[in-house]
Amino acid sequence: MIGMYREEDYLMLSGLQHFMFCRRQWALIHVEQQWAENERTVDGHLFHATAHDGSRFEKRGDILITRGLNIRSSSLGMTGICDVVEFHRSEKGVSLPDFAGTWQAYPVEYKKGLPKENDADLVQLCAQAICLEEMLLCEVPEGSLFYGESQRRLRVEFSEELRERVCAAAREMHRLWEQGYTPKVKPKKGCNACPLKEICIPGLGRSGTASVYIQKKLRED
Ligand code: SF4
């Protein structure tokens, strides 16, 4: 568990996926407020718009389904929106207004593509679970990631190790945020598909600053 943050210091929970992929990408988007949309991210937004239809509420047998639920955690210092939270009827669950019985919260996050090589999606989903636990005063032991391309659900158990990764990432994000610091370029496999590559200039990796890079390019020309 980390310290309690003030609401004005909350960061966007959705930034966790950027941060786990590339700290610089997260800082460019969230610290420097820069953003360059490419086709990939626009597609992602459209996919999410479908999942975030807040007007829908469904009951399917012993499962209640809510969409676009606003969530927050003062221990992580984060706020965000859950694509879908299912509430499964369970003796271990909590009471909900308008529904008899007790219900176990179960977050489901929609992703457009396939499971990633890194753990960004797992960390983001686990952060949602930590928010739900704080808000509902309950335990949320597992959830699922739904991948649009394979149309499959991947069950995720929120282990202590995964929770600690979330807390460590949140601490580091707050530290960078407070310092207003953008980590330096570390070129990686994913740079080519990165929507910020034009801003970031992956070729900066060795030369250090934008002006050095531009001068080097001018000499080459
Ligand atoms: S281009 Fe590469 S280093 Fe730069 S922000 Fe994107 S992923 Fe990170």
Boltz pocket constraint, residues with backbone or C-beta under 6 A from the ligand:
constraints:
  - pocket:
      binder: B
      contacts: [[A, 21], [A, 22], [A, 23], [A, 24], [A, 25], [A, 28], [A, 184], [A, 185], [A, 186], [A, 187], [A, 188], [A, 190], [A, 191], [A, 192], [A, 194], [A, 195], [A, 196], [A, 197], [A, 200], [A, 201], [A, 202]]
      max_distance: 6.0
